């Protein structure tokens, strides 16, 4: 809030994997009178190892079933990347639908 009041023009969130986290955060910002754009921190999912490292490093809440879906998709680099694009599109749609 202090940064917004001091003139920040937008917020960029930390990486998240659960779209509801973003939706809840934007609502909390509005409840606190923070009315600047909130840019979602969506990470491109390029490989399973990177997904594991980043979710652990950032202490990211992962929706139920997402890591299992990622493991199943991790048969080849191309298969994982295809799944990653689909998962990213799904997350973007959920973020947009959530406001």
C-alpha positions in Angstrom: 0.0 0.0 0.0 2.8 2.4 0.8 4.4 1.9 -2.6 1.1 2.5 -4.4 0.4 5.6 -2.3 4.0 6.8 -3.1 3.3 6.6 -6.8 3.9 3.0 -8.0 2.1 2.5 -11.3 1.7 -1.3 -11.2 2.5 -4.4 -9.2 4.2 -7.6 -10.5 3.4 -10.6 -8.4 5.8 -13.4 -7.5 5.4 -16.6 -9.6 2.3 -18.6 -8.8 0.9 -21.8 -10.0 -2.6 -21.6 -8.4 -4.7 -18.9 -10.2 -6.9 -18.5 -7.1 -3.8 -17.1 -5.2 -3.7 -14.3 -7.8 -7.5 -13.7 -7.7 -7.4 -13.5 -3.9 -4.4 -11.2 -4.0 -6.1 -8.8 -6.4 -9.2 -8.7 -4.3 -7.1 -8.0 -1.2 -5.4 -5.2 -3.0 -8.8 -3.6 -3.9 -10.0 -4.1 -0.3 -7.0 -2.1 0.9 -7.7 0.7 -1.7 -4.8 -0.3 -4.0 -6.2 0.4 -7.5 -3.2 0.0 -9.8 -2.8 -2.9 -12.3 -1.5 -6.2 -10.9 0.6 -8.1 -13.4 0.4 -11.8 -12.8 3.8 -13.6 -12.4 3.2 -16.6 -14.7 6.2 -18.8 -15.4 6.6 -20.7 -18.6 6.8 -24.4 -17.8 9.8 -25.6 -19.9 10.9 -28.7 -18.0 9.9 -30.7 -14.9 13.1 -30.1 -13.0 12.7 -26.3 -13.4 9.1 -26.5 -12.2 10.1 -28.5 -9.1 13.0 -26.1 -8.3 11.0 -22.9 -8.7 8.0 -24.1 -6.8 10.3 -25.2 -3.9 12.5 -22.1 -4.1 9.5 -19.7 -4.1 7.4 -21.7 -1.7 4.7 -21.7 -4.3 1.3 -23.3 -3.5 0.6 -25.8 -6.2 -3.0 -26.8 -6.9 -3.9 -30.4 -6.2 -3.0 -32.7 -9.1 -0.7 -30.3 -10.9 2.6 -31.9 -10.1 1.2 -35.3 -10.9 0.0 -34.0 -14.3 3.5 -32.6 -14.8 5.1 -35.9 -14.0 2.8 -37.8 -16.4 3.6 -35.2 -19.1 7.4 -35.5 -18.5 8.0 -38.3 -21.1 10.0 -36.1 -23.5 11.0 -32.4 -23.6 8.5 -31.8 -26.3 5.7 -33.6 -24.5 6.4 -31.6 -21.3 6.6 -28.3 -23.2 3.2 -29.0 -24.9 1.7 -29.8 -21.5 3.4 -26.6 -20.1 1.8 -24.4 -22.8 -1.6 -26.0 -22.2 -1.3 -25.5 -18.4 -0.2 -21.9 -18.9 -3.1 -21.1 -21.2 -5.5 -22.7 -18.6 -3.9 -20.6 -15.8 -4.2 -17.4 -17.9 -7.8 -18.1 -18.6 -8.5 -18.7 -14.9 -6.8 -15.5 -14.0 -8.8 -13.5 -16.6 -12.0 -15.1 -15.6 -11.3 -14.3 -11.9 -11.0 -10.6 -12.7 
